[in-house]
Amino acid sequence: MSIQSKLSEWLGLIRFSHTIFALPFAILAAFLAWATPLSVSSNATPAIRMTDVIGVLMCMVFARSAAMAFNRLVDHKMDAENPRTASRHLPAGRLSRRGVLIFTVTCSLGFIASTLLFLPNRLPFYGSIPVLAFLLGYSLAKRFTASAHLWLGVALSLSPLCVWVAIRGPHFSWEFVHIPLLLAGAIAFWVAGFDILYACQDAEFDRAAGLHSVPSRFGVAGAMRIAMVMHVIMLGFLAALVYTGHAAGLGWLFAAAVGLTAILVMVQHWLVRPDDLSRVNAAFFQTNAIISIVLLMAGAIDTFI
């Protein structure tokens, strides 16, 4: 197998293209952290350093890669039994369990090392192991709770909070903590909602295998209604961020992006029906990729122009 083919297999294992869901929000959180004053009595803002940018990117890539590889590792037997996932790398024998385990450990260590070497304070390093444990724990959650979708949402929502602490560190100010909290809340319910929609594909298998999920517990139609509620809550968090985010420079452009996000969420729920899941991948990947990029671009322009 050529080097290019091997690289393609490893990128496929961790679904590297799906990084577009989480990474833009980490970058957006960095823009917000840089643009927000250190306190209500000061106009000073944190310095923008290239090492901070590198550190945030490396932490995101390593943490997500470790979590995805661990998920594939602990789920390999179930993936082999599920017709939808039987062709994945481990069940199909395209990668070895030993290799994926080494990859998971390497990425985990890379995440911890990145918090220590590139970020401007030690707080991210002190929190790196608990954060990593929570990220990896998601892969086991569906064995005992139907709220695994929300676990995933909270796991991804840690990114803006961690970025905020990493950049602002000792200058952390409670006056503006609502900014990353509102963004984190939006991410948590956004991810939980679309993960529920995606899990509708496996409702029957999860029920038969004794796995916990919202679709297996409430049925596909019920799960879609719950996902809609999750996305309405997400839009509420984003609206609150527009209303209170003036300290970070958020304005009309970000508000317009939130309006477009609402339309895209409606499109996502229009694409997926209880009796027709054939377009779930389009709803999952295309609309969500547009949402993350649009919010990042609008937020970045608003905060620095």
Secondary structure, 3 states (H helix, E strand, C coil): CCHHHHHHHHHHHCCHHHHHHHHHHHHHHHHHHHHCCCECCECCCCCCCHHHHHHHHHHHHHHHHHHHHHHHHHCHHHHHHCCCCCCCCCCCCCCCHHHHHHHHHHHHHHHHHHHHHCCCCCHHHHHHHHHHHHHHHHHHHCCCCCCHHHHHHHHHHHHHHHHHHHHHHHHCCHHHCHHHHHHHHHHHHHHHHHHHHHHHHHHHHHHHHCCCCHHHHHHHHHHHHHHHHHHHHHHHHHHHHHHHHHHHCCCHHHHHHHHHHHHHHHHHHHHCECCECCCHHHHHHHHHHHHHHHHHHHHHHHHHC
